[in-house]
Amino acid sequence: MSERRPVIAANWKMHHDHLAAIRYTQELGYRLSGEEAGRLDVVLCPPFPALRSVQTTLEADRIPVLLGAQHVHWEDEGPFTGEVSPPMLAKLGVRYVIVGHSERRQLFGETDETVNRRVRAVVRHGMTPIVCVGETAEERDRGGTVERVRAQVTAAFEGVPAAAVASAVVAYEPVWAIGTGRTPTAADAQATAEAIRDAVGAFAGGNAGAGIRVQYGGSVKVGNIGEFVTRPGIDGALVGGASLDPEEFARLLRAALVG
């Protein structure tokens, strides 16, 4: 993997209640050595009800894993039933926040504008956004992958200081690959990561383009993660289904480190 510190994030989506989350976190802690964790950022992104349980388990057992959240509102407080604010997450020790996941865009009406508002809120409260971008099958088939992801990245970081852009994470998740078992070739993913980095350099400067970390996300498994993370320009992975079992996720982390 590159000189940029790799980051592999487990997106549990709507899985694991808080008791299951505690068991998972403890088991992962048993399986993950300090030396392994020292070579990359490992992030757990549980559902909101399990955040506190995972946080206290990580701290009590001194597990070298970081806490992430799957979503956030852009306002600090207000009459937004069912939402969670950036200060609430920051107070829990959340370090990373997934923003604009394709499921949020497709199922819950997330737009480039609301993604940008969330990104700015995450940055404002000292957390790191994992900004998800990616093309649909239709966009891919007509050769629009680069155009689509460049537009999404540019919109997501509008008004964000260059230094904050440089320390952010972008997850390239081809929508057509998520949960389907289909994946782009590693070469295709690398080319898209380079396009993302070029786009960032165009609006935030060369240092930001060189510094921002780009993950691959889309049916990532133990058997294929090495193909992606060994490619220059790909700095880790956003993992869905393969992160739900702690033993499998630990194996995936080792596979990423071996390459």
C-alpha positions in Angstrom: 0.0 0.0 0.0 1.0 3.6 -0.4 2.9 6.0 1.9 -0.5 7.5 2.9 -1.7 5.7 6.0 -4.2 3.0 4.8 -7.7 3.0 6.3 -10.0 0.0 6.3 -13.5 0.7 7.6 -16.1 -1.9 8.6 -19.6 -0.6 7.6 -22.0 -2.8 9.6 -25.0 -1.1 8.1 -28.2 -2.2 9.9 -26.6 -5.2 11.7 -25.7 -6.1 15.3 -27.5 -4.8 18.3 -25.4 -3.3 21.1 -24.8 -6.7 22.9 -23.7 -8.3 19.7 -21.5 -5.3 19.0 -19.7 -5.7 22.3 -19.0 -9.4 21.6 -17.8 -8.6 18.1 -15.5 -5.8 19.3 -14.0 -8.0 22.0 -13.4 -10.9 19.6 -11.8 -8.6 17.0 -9.5 -7.2 19.7 -8.4 -10.8 20.5 -7.6 -11.4 16.9 -5.9 -8.2 16.0 -2.4 -7.6 17.1 -1.0 -4.2 18.0 1.6 -4.6 15.3 -1.0 -5.2 12.7 -3.2 -2.3 13.8 -0.1 0.0 13.9 0.2 -0.3 10.1 -3.2 1.0 9.2 -6.3 2.7 10.6 -9.0 0.1 11.4 -12.4 1.7 11.8 -15.7 0.1 13.1 -18.9 1.8 12.0 -21.7 0.3 14.0 -25.4 1.4 13.9 -26.2 4.4 16.2 -27.6 2.4 19.1 -24.3 0.4 19.4 -21.9 3.4 19.2 -21.6 3.9 22.9 -21.2 0.2 23.6 -18.4 -0.1 21.0 -16.7 3.0 22.3 -16.6 1.8 25.9 -15.4 -1.7 24.8 -12.6 -0.2 22.7 -11.5 2.0 25.5 -11.8 -0.5 28.4 -10.0 -3.3 26.5 -7.5 -0.9 24.9 -8.3 -2.2 21.4 -6.3 -0.3 18.7 -9.4 0.3 16.6 -11.1 3.6 15.8 -14.8 4.4 16.0 -16.8 5.5 13.0 -20.4 6.4 12.3 -22.5 5.6 9.3 -24.3 8.9 8.9 -24.8 12.4 10.5 -27.0 15.5 10.2 -25.4 18.8 9.3 -27.0 20.9 12.1 -25.6 20.9 15.6 -29.1 20.6 17.1 -32.7 21.2 16.2 -36.1 19.7 15.5 -34.9 16.8 13.3 -36.5 13.7 14.6 -34.5 10.6 14.2 -31.3 12.4 13.2 -27.9 12.5 15.1 -25.8 15.7 15.2 -22.0 16.1 14.7 -21.4 17.2 18.3 -23.1 14.1 19.6 -20.8 11.9 17.6 -17.7 13.9 18.5 -18.5 13.6 22.2 -18.5 9.8 21.8 -15.0 9.8 20.4 -16.1 9.1 16.8 -13.2 9.7 14.5 -14.6 8.9 11.1 -18.1 9.5 9.6 -19.4 7.9 6.4 -21.1 10.5 4.2 -23.1 10.0 1.1 -23.1 6.2 0.9 -24.9 5.0 -2.2 -27.6 3.4 -0.1 -28.2 6.9 1.5 -28.3 8.4 -2.0 -30.6 5.8 -3.5 -32.9 4.9 -0.7 -33.1 8.1 1.4 -32.8 10.9 -1.1 -29.2 12.1 -0.3 -28.0 14.6 -2.8 -24.7 16.2 -3.7 -25.8 19.3 -1.8 -26.7 17.5 1.4 -23.5 15.4 1.2 -21.5 18.7 1.1 -23.4 20.1 4.1 -22.6 16.9 6.1 -19.0 16.9 5.0 -18.5 20.5 6.2 -20.2 19.7 9.5 -18.0 16.6 10.1 -14.9 18.7 9.4 -16.1 21.5 11.6 -16.2 19.2 14.5 -12.8 17.7 14.0 -13.8 14.3 12.5 -12.8 12.8 9.2 -15.4 12.2 6.5 -15.4 9.1 4.4 -17.1 10.5 1.3 -18.6 7.8 -0.9 -18.8 8.3 -4.6 -19.5 5.9 -7.5 -21.4 5.3 -10.7 -24.5 3.3 -11.5 -24.4 0.4 -14.1 -26.1 2.8 -16.6 -23.4 5.4 -16.1 -20.7 2.8 -16.3 -22.0 1.3 -19.5 -22.0 4.6 -21.3 -18.5 5.4 -20.2 -19.5 8.0 -17.6 -17.6 6.7 -14.6 -14.9 9.4 -14.4 -17.3 12.2 -15.2 -19.7 11.0 -12.4 -17.1 10.6 -9.7 -15.3 13.8 -10.4 -18.6 15.7 -10.2 -19.5 14.0 -6.9 -16.1 14.7 -5.3 -16.0 18.3 -6.4 -19.5 18.9 -5.0 -18.8 17.1 -1.8 -15.8 19.3 -0.8 -17.1 22.6 -2.0 -16.2 25.2 0.6 -14.0 22.8 2.6 -10.5 24.1 3.4 -7.7 22.5 1.4 -6.0 21.1 4.5 -9.2 19.4 5.6 -9.6 17.9 2.1 -6.1 16.6 2.2 -6.8 14.7 5.4 -10.2 13.3 4.3 -11.1 9.9 2.8 -13.0 9.2 -0.4 -14.5 5.7 -0.9 -15.0 4.7 -4.5 -17.9 2.4 -4.4 -19.3 1.4 -7.8 -23.0 1.2 -7.2 -23.4 -1.7 -9.5 -20.9 -3.8 -7.5 -22.3 -3.3 -4.0 -23.8 -6.5 -2.7 -23.9 -8.1 -6.2 -20.6 -10.1 -6.0 -19.5 -8.2 -9.1 -16.4 -6.1 -9.0 -14.4 -3.9 -11.4 -10.9 -5.0 -12.2 -8.2 -3.7 -9.9 -6.9 -1.7 -12.8 -10.2 0.0 -13.4 -10.5 0.8 -9.7 -7.0 2.3 -9.7 -7.8 4.4 -12.8 -10.9 5.8 -11.0 -8.9 6.5 -7.9 -6.4 8.4 -9.9 -9.3 10.4 -11.5 -10.6 11.2 -8.0 -7.1 12.4 -6.9 -6.8 14.5 -10.1 -10.2 16.1 -9.4 -9.2 16.9 -5.8 -5.9 18.4 -7.0 -7.8 20.6 -9.5 -10.0 22.3 -6.9 -7.9 22.0 -3.7 -4.4 22.0 -4.9 -1.7 19.4 -5.5 -1.0 18.8 -1.8 -4.6 17.8 -1.2 -4.7 15.6 -4.3 -1.6 13.8 -3.1 -2.7 13.6 0.5 -6.3 12.5 0.3 -6.8 8.8 0.9 -9.0 6.9 -1.6 -10.5 3.6 -0.6 -12.2 0.9 -2.7 -15.6 -0.3 -1.7 -17.8 -2.7 -3.5 -18.1 -6.4 -2.7 -14.7 -6.4 -0.9 -13.8 -9.9 0.4 -10.8 -11.7 1.9 -10.1 -13.2 -1.5 -9.9 -9.9 -3.5 -8.8 -7.1 -1.1 -5.2 -7.7 -1.9 -5.8 -7.0 -5.6 -7.0 -3.6 -4.8 -4.9 -2.3 -1.9 -1.6 -3.2 -3.7 -2.5 -0.8 -6.5 -0.9 2.6 -6.3 -3.5 5.2 -5.4 -5.8 2.9 -3.5 -5.4 3.4 0.3 -7.6 0.8 1.8 -11.2 -0.3 1.7 -14.8 0.3 2.8 -16.1 -3.1 3.7 -19.7 -4.2 4.1 -20.8 -7.8 4.3 -17.3 -9.2 4.9 -17.0 -7.0 8.0 -20.0 -8.5 9.9 -18.0 -11.5 11.3 -15.0 -10.5 13.4 -13.0 -13.6 12.4 -13.6 -12.9 8.7 -12.8 -9.2 9.1 -9.6 -10.0 11.0 -8.6 -12.3 8.1 -9.4 -9.5 5.6 -7.2 -7.1 7.5 -4.3 -9.6 7.4 -4.9 -10.2 3.7 -4.7 -6.4 3.1 -1.4 -6.1 5.0 0.1 -9.0 3.1 -1.2 -7.7 -0.2 
